[in-house]
Amino acid sequence: MRLAYRPPYDWPAMLGFLQARAIEGLERVEGNRYSRSIGLAGVHGWFSVGPGDADALAPSLVLQLYFPDPQARASIVARIRRLLDLDTDLAPIHRHLCSDPLMARLIASRPGLRVPGAWDGFELAVRAVLGQQITVGAAIRLAGKLVARYGQPLAAVGAPAGLSHVFPEPAQMAGADLASLGMPRSRGRTLSGLAQAALDDPQLFAPKASLEHSLSALLALWGVGDWTAHYVALRQFREADAFPAADVGLINALAALEGEPVNARQLLARAEAWRPWRGYAAQHLWTAL
């Protein structure tokens, strides 16, 4: 199956982002293809996606999908398109952001850079909480332990090598002692509370009416602060103006690019000029490091 998109599209950047955050047993990047397991309503499957033929009439990625329920295929493809940010028209975003000379320079160097989405909101929120105040690599190692202990073994034929589990469901995490995986007890409590909240409200990670509604729904959860809420709003709710201003990577990137120290307050003030596309500006800053 081909997944068409409106160019430009920077697949190497998207693949690099996914590879750096790939959870062992759940995801795999091999060559120029990304693969992962999926689970919906207790049914397991997997998909693999990579670049299409450069000589094709319409630019596209090539998707290989296995899921035993054919009625779910359309919704799965829609979720993959959101994950890969295939439907965004970058032209108006670039016109606005390029009024800032720094953004103009970054966009010129990566004109097809997209904002990666998420396969599942609960999974993304768990990843974000695991990543609080630690490196990406450390968070991914913790996530791998979580998947190995609480995820179900993948029950799907023909899965690519390395895919062994699906991500744990909220019910599997709500009452678990997650701190035993090697994280602060307060973070384990946040994850357990997040799982219980997802059980109590199945629409917790459904699209909201605005960025403000998205943030308020997340900030009401114990242990979820501004950084986590903006990160989830950007990647799950696809709020293009979400902006985790306290992110160390963003602060360091702006400081390195402009050659002088920057704090979170100064970064947030600078980002006012990037509204309503601060999330895309953030992706360019993250990628610039």
N, C-alpha and C positions, 0 to 999 in steps of 0.2 A: 504494500500500500504506500502511495506517495502522499506526503504532507507538504502541500504547497505553502509558500510564504511570499510576502512582498519584500524584495531586496531593498537595502543590503542586509545580510545576515552573517554574523561572525560565529560560525559553528565551532572553530577551534577555541574561542573564548568561552562559549557555553560549555563545551566538553571539558575544558580545563577546570571550570568552576565545579561541575558535577564530579569530576575525578577527585578533586581535592577534598570533597565531602562525602565520597562514596563509603557506605557502611558495609563492612565485611559480611558476606552472606546475603545481603539485601540488594546490593548494586555492584556493577562491575564495568570498568572501562577497559576495552581491549582494542588496540589499534585506534580507529577513528569512530568507534561505535560505543554507545552507552546502553547498558541493559539493566533491568531491575525486575524484581518480583512484585506482584500486586495481589491484593486480596480485597474482595468485595462481597459482603454478606456471607462470609464463610467460604466463598469459592475462590480458588487460587488460579493465578495465571502469571504471565510475564510478557515483557516487550523488549525489543531491541531496536535502536534507531541510529542511523548514520547518514552521511551525505549521499545525495543522489548523483546521477550522471551529470557532469558539468556541461555536457553538450545537449541536455534536454531542453525542450522548448520553454518550459516553465521551471523556474528554480524550485527545488523541493528537497526534503529529506525522505529517506526510505524507511518505513516502519514495518517491522515484523512483530506480529501480535498473536499470542496464544491466550485464549480465554474460552472456556467451554460453553458459556452462555452467549449465544449470538445476539440476543436482545440487548446486552450490555455494551456491545462493541462501540456504538455511536457515542455513548457517554464516556467511555474509556478514551477514545480518540480525542474528544473535547478536552478531557483533563490533560492529556499529553500535550495538546496544543498550548494550553495555559502554562504547563510546566516549562515548555520551551519558548514561550513568548512569541509564537509564530504570527499572531494576528495584529500586532501593533504596527501602526503607520508611524515610522520614525521621523518623517519629514517635518511635521509641525513641532515635534519635540526638539529637533535639531535647530530649527529656525529660532525658537525661543532661547534655548541654552547658548547658542553661538553668539548672543549679544555679550556674553562674558568671554573675554579673550582666553582665559584658562580653559573653559569648556570648549571653546572653538578649537583650540589646539588638541585637546583630548579626543574630541569627536573626529577631527581630521585624521588622527592616527588609528582610530577604531570606529569607522562609520557604521558598522553593522552590529555594534554591541547591544545586547538585549539584557533585560532583567529576568533572571531565572525565577520561575514560579515554584510550585510545590505539587507533588502528587496528592498529598493528603494534608489537611489542616492540622489534625491532631499530631501527626508525625512531625510536621514542621515545628509546631509549638514545643514538642518534646526536644527536638534538636536544638532549638533556640535556648531553652532552659539549660540543657546540658552545656551549652557554649557560654554561659554566663561567667565572665571573669577568668576564662581559661582559653588556651589556644584552640584553633580549629582542629589540629591533629589530636589533641587530648580529648576534645569533645567527641570526635569520631571514634576513638578507641572505646570510650564509655558507651557510646551508642552501639558499637559492635557487641559489647558484653550484654547490653540490654536485649538486643535482638536474639542473641544466642540463648539467653536464659528464659525469656518470656515470649519470644516469637514462636509461631507454629512452624514446624518443618514444611517446606514448600511441597505441595502436592499438585504438580503440573508436569505434563510430559514435555520432553524436548527442551527443557530449560538450559540456557547457556551455562557452561562450567562456572562454578563459583557462586551461583544463586542457590541458597539452601533453606532460607527462611522467609516468611513474610513478617512485616512489622507488627509488633504486639498491638492487640486491640485494647481500648481503655479498660475493659473489664478484667483483663489480665494484669493490669498495673495498679488499679485503684487501691487494692488492699495489700500490695506487696511492700516489703522492706527494701526499697530501691537504694537506700544509702549503702547497703551491703555490697553494691557493685563498685564502691570506691569513690563516693562523692560526699560532700558535706551533708549532714542529716537534714539541714534546712532545705537543700536542693531536692533531696529525696521526697521531702514533705510537699514541696511545690509540684513535683511530678505526679505524686499520688493525688493531690488535690486537682490538678489539671485533668487527670484521667476521670476522677469522679464528676467533675464539672461537665466533661464531654458526655458522660453517661446520663447526667441529669438533664442536659440540654443538647439533643442531637443536632440542633441548628447552630451550635456555638461557633463553628467555623464556616458557616454559610455566608455568602456575600452580604454586606451591610449597606445601608443607604448612603453612608458618607465615611470619610476618614475619621471624623469625630466619633461616629457610632462604632466603627471598628475598634478604635483605641479604647473607648470606654468599656466595651464588652471584655476586652483582654485585661485592662488595668484593674477590673473588679476582682480578678483572680489573685489569691494569696501568692506572693513571691514573684509576681509578674510586674516588672517595672517598665519604664519608658522605652529603654532600648529594645527589650524583648517584644513589647507591643508594636513598636514601629516596624521591627524586622518581620514579624508575622503579618502585619497589615500590608507590607510591601509585597511579600512573596505569595501569601495565600489569598488575601482579599484583593490583590492587584491594585492597591491604592498607589497611584503613580507619584503622589506627593508625600508619601510616608518617608521619614528621614530620621534615622537613629543618630542624633547629633552627638551623643556621648560615646559613639563607637571609636575605639582607639585607632582602628585602621583608617577611618575617615580623617580623624584629626592628624595622624602621622602623614597621611598622603598629602593633605593640603599644606602642611608645614614643609614637607620635602619639595613639593612642586613650586612653592612660592618663596622658599628659602628663609623663613622666619617662624618662630614659635606660634602656635595657634592653640587656643583652648576651645572647649565645647561651646561656650557662649559666643565666641567670635565666629566659629564655624556656622552656628545656627543663624547668626546675623548675616553672614555672607550668603547663606543658602536662600535667604528671602528673595533674592533676584532670580532664583531658579524655579520658584513656584510657577505653575502647579506640577512641575516635573522633577521635583527634588530627588525622587527615587532613582531616576535615570542618571542624574548627576552623581548620586552616590555610587552607582555601579561603575561609572567612569573613574571615580576616585579610587575605589577598591581595586579596580583592574590596573590602574596606573602604577601601583607599587611593584 
